[in-house]
Amino acid sequence: QVQLVESGGGLVQPGGSLRLSCVASQSVDRYLEMAWYRQAPGKEREFVASIYWTGGSTLYADSVKGRFIVSRDSARNTMYLQMNNLKPDDTAVYYCNLYQYWGRGTQVSVSS
């Protein structure tokens, strides 16, 4: 069983930045990939970004490409999501995912 805990969400103005963190309760070195998803009110959960734990290759949804950066710190069992130039459409609960494991999410609100 792996517990995932997200943090770093909050309220930010359009054009602002936030950095989300996801800490795993144990080493995830034996897993291939971790990912970020998000769910806006009234919408389905959608893929945001993922990172291969070994090698660090990344993948992004078109809607965040060029604005978000996913990274990881293997020594801290932590994945990050640097979110720049935030837009109101980025407002959602952001979830960390490791295969069948999900965190509880952290709220990101973008509004003036």
C-alpha positions, 0 to 999 in steps of 0.5 A, a space after each residue: 500500500 502506498 499513500 500519496 499526499 499532495 500539497 502546494 495548492 491555493 488561490 492565485 491570480 491569472 498569470 501567477 505560479 504555484 508549485 505542487 508536491 506529491 510525497 509517497 509513503 515509500 520508495 517508488 523506484 520499482 514503479 515505472 511512472 507517476 502522474 498528475 491529474 486534475 478535475 474541475 467542477 462538473 468535469 471528468 478527471 483529466 491527465 495533466 502530466 507524467 514522469 518516468 521515475 527512471 530517466 525522467 522522461 516527461 509527457 504533458 497534456 496539450 493544454 499545459 504544454 509550455 507552462 507546466 513542468 513535472 519533475 521528481 526527487 527520487 531521494 525524497 520519494 517526491 514528484 513536483 508540478 511547477 505551474 506557470 502562467 496559470 489561467 482560470 481554466 486551470 482551476 481544479 483539484 489536482 491529484 497525484 497518481 501512481 498506478 492504482 494509488 491516488 492522493 486526496 488532491 489539492 485545490 488550485 484556484 485561479 481567479 482575479 
